[in-house]
């Protein structure tokens, strides 16, 4: 399986553009400080996760199927762990 480099950068650009647009919206909205900070933390984590997962899957796509699916499901577990920790952090 081969991922074309153009598609990789399009996916990365779209993901980061969506995160940036949402961040500008939350910064300019009249939300209270804790809500705004929580939304921005979530957006930052989402952008970081998107960049890491797209990079890892782009690298693993040219490797064996076993390695690709390992990265794919490992990425899901990573996202669940990071977002769960952020949820616990925000509940404190």
Protein Blocks (a to p, Z undefined) as FASTA:
>chain_A
ZZdfklmmmmmmmmmmmmmmmmmmmmmpccdfklmmmmmmmmmmmmmmmmmmmmmmmmmm
mmcfklmmmmmmmmmmmmmmmmmmmmmmmmZZ
